[in-house]
Amino acid sequence: MVNNADGMTTDQAVRSMLLLMPRIVGRAKRMPIPETLRILDLAPRHLSLLAYLQHDGSLTVSRLAERLEIAPTTVSLMVGDLSRRGVLTREEDDVDRRRRVVAIAPQYVEPIREWLAGSAQAWATVLADLTPAERATIVRTMRAYETALGKRMHG
């Protein structure tokens, strides 16, 4: 593997990423899940939703859908599922009583923070020394990679 990123050809970079990505995914999967959450059998799709609520606090279903870049009906189904399990709460919005906001139930705040902390701290460590433009490049690249994978899977 080439360690000098400044001089990599596209082929060298692809080869490096093909070796690196499975290791990253493997390490992320081995992050310990608190027992309180393990018994809930949460799916990977729940991780992003819980991460937004953990980092940003209470949000409406519409706002969650916007951030997750999925349909509000899909978010509503996930929120309903997690609400029935007691992981999330739905309450009136203090600003607009017609709206409902979704939050992590108090008994799950700490286990979810603990679960997400390892990954968040690793990202913070890696991204802290980069310029804002470099951080934006990494985020753009990861999104483009996800999009390219989606296109390969769906035609």
C-alpha positions as CSV (number, residue, x, y, z in Angstrom):
1,M,0.0,0.0,0.0
2,V,1.3,3.5,-0.9
3,N,1.4,5.8,2.1
4,N,2.2,9.0,0.2
5,A,-1.3,10.2,-0.8
6,D,0.1,13.2,-2.7
7,G,1.6,11.0,-5.4
8,M,-1.0,8.3,-5.8
9,T,-2.4,7.3,-9.2
10,T,-6.1,6.6,-9.5
11,D,-5.3,2.8,-9.7
12,Q,-3.1,3.0,-6.5
13,A,-5.8,4.9,-4.7
14,V,-8.5,2.4,-5.7
15,R,-6.4,-0.5,-4.6
16,S,-5.7,1.2,-1.2
17,M,-9.4,2.0,-0.7
18,L,-10.4,-1.6,-1.6
19,L,-8.1,-2.8,1.2
20,L,-9.0,-0.1,3.6
21,M,-12.8,0.0,3.4
22,P,-13.4,-3.6,4.7
23,R,-11.1,-2.9,7.6
24,I,-12.9,0.3,8.5
25,V,-16.3,-1.4,8.3
26,G,-15.0,-4.4,10.3
27,R,-13.7,-2.2,13.1
28,A,-16.9,-0.1,13.2
29,K,-18.9,-3.4,13.5
30,R,-16.7,-4.5,16.4
31,M,-17.4,-1.3,18.4
32,P,-19.1,-2.6,21.5
33,I,-22.8,-2.1,21.7
34,P,-24.1,-1.4,25.2
35,E,-26.1,-4.3,26.6
36,T,-29.2,-2.0,26.9
37,L,-29.1,-1.5,23.2
38,R,-28.0,-5.0,22.2
39,I,-31.3,-6.5,23.4
40,L,-33.2,-4.1,21.1
41,D,-31.8,-5.7,17.9
42,L,-31.3,-2.3,16.3
43,A,-30.6,-2.3,12.5
44,P,-27.9,-0.2,10.8
45,R,-30.6,2.1,9.4
46,H,-31.3,3.2,13.0
47,L,-27.8,4.4,13.6
48,S,-28.0,7.5,11.4
49,L,-31.4,8.5,12.9
50,L,-30.1,8.0,16.4
51,A,-26.9,9.9,15.6
52,Y,-28.8,13.0,14.4
53,L,-31.0,12.9,17.5
54,Q,-28.0,12.4,19.8
55,H,-26.0,15.2,18.2
56,D,-28.7,17.7,17.4
57,G,-31.4,17.0,20.0
58,S,-35.1,16.7,19.3
59,L,-36.2,17.0,15.7
60,T,-39.4,16.7,13.8
61,V,-39.9,13.8,11.4
62,S,-39.7,16.2,8.5
63,R,-36.4,17.5,9.7
64,L,-35.0,14.0,10.3
65,A,-36.1,13.0,6.8
66,E,-34.4,16.0,5.3
67,R,-31.1,15.3,7.1
68,L,-31.3,11.5,6.4
69,E,-32.1,12.2,2.8
70,I,-35.0,9.7,2.8
71,A,-38.8,10.0,2.6
72,P,-40.7,11.3,5.6
73,T,-42.9,8.2,5.5
74,T,-39.8,6.0,5.9
75,V,-38.6,8.1,8.9
76,S,-42.1,8.0,10.3
77,L,-42.1,4.2,10.2
78,M,-38.6,4.0,11.8
79,V,-39.7,6.5,14.5
80,G,-42.9,4.5,15.1
81,D,-40.9,1.2,15.5
82,L,-38.4,2.8,17.9
83,S,-41.2,4.5,19.8
84,R,-43.0,1.2,20.3
85,R,-39.7,-0.2,21.7
86,G,-39.4,2.7,24.0
87,V,-36.2,4.1,22.5
88,L,-37.8,7.3,21.2
89,T,-40.4,9.7,22.5
90,R,-42.8,11.9,20.5
91,E,-43.9,15.1,22.1
92,E,-45.5,18.4,21.3
93,D,-43.2,21.0,19.9
94,D,-42.9,23.9,22.4
95,V,-42.8,26.4,19.5
96,D,-45.7,25.0,17.4
97,R,-48.1,22.7,19.3
98,R,-49.4,21.2,16.1
99,R,-46.0,19.6,15.4
100,R,-44.5,16.6,17.2
101,V,-40.8,16.4,17.9
102,V,-38.9,13.1,18.2
103,A,-36.3,12.6,21.0
104,I,-34.3,9.8,22.5
105,A,-36.0,8.5,25.6
106,P,-34.1,9.5,28.7
107,Q,-33.1,6.0,29.7
108,Y,-31.4,5.5,26.3
109,V,-29.6,8.8,26.0
110,E,-26.4,7.6,27.8
111,P,-26.2,4.1,26.1
112,I,-26.7,5.7,22.7
113,R,-24.1,8.4,23.4
114,E,-21.7,5.6,24.5
115,W,-22.4,3.6,21.4
116,L,-21.8,6.5,19.0
117,A,-18.9,8.0,20.9
118,G,-16.1,5.7,19.6
119,S,-16.9,6.5,16.0
120,A,-17.5,10.2,16.6
121,Q,-14.3,10.5,18.5
122,A,-12.3,8.7,15.8
123,W,-13.8,11.1,13.1
124,A,-13.1,14.1,15.3
125,T,-9.5,13.1,15.7
126,V,-9.0,12.6,12.0
127,L,-10.9,15.7,10.8
128,A,-9.6,18.1,13.5
129,D,-6.2,18.6,11.8
130,L,-7.7,19.2,8.3
131,T,-8.7,22.5,6.8
132,P,-12.5,23.1,6.3
133,A,-11.9,22.6,2.5
134,E,-10.2,19.2,3.2
135,R,-13.0,18.1,5.5
136,A,-15.6,19.1,2.8
137,T,-13.6,17.1,0.2
138,I,-13.7,14.0,2.4
139,V,-17.5,14.3,3.0
140,R,-18.1,15.0,-0.7
141,T,-16.0,12.0,-1.6
142,M,-17.8,9.6,0.8
143,R,-21.2,10.8,-0.5
144,A,-20.0,10.3,-4.1
145,Y,-18.8,6.9,-3.3
146,E,-22.1,6.0,-1.7
147,T,-24.0,7.3,-4.8
148,A,-21.7,5.4,-7.2
149,L,-22.3,2.2,-5.2
150,G,-26.1,2.8,-5.4
151,K,-25.9,3.3,-9.1
152,R,-24.0,0.0,-9.5
153,M,-26.6,-1.8,-7.4
154,H,-29.7,-0.3,-9.0
155,G,-28.7,-0.2,-12.6
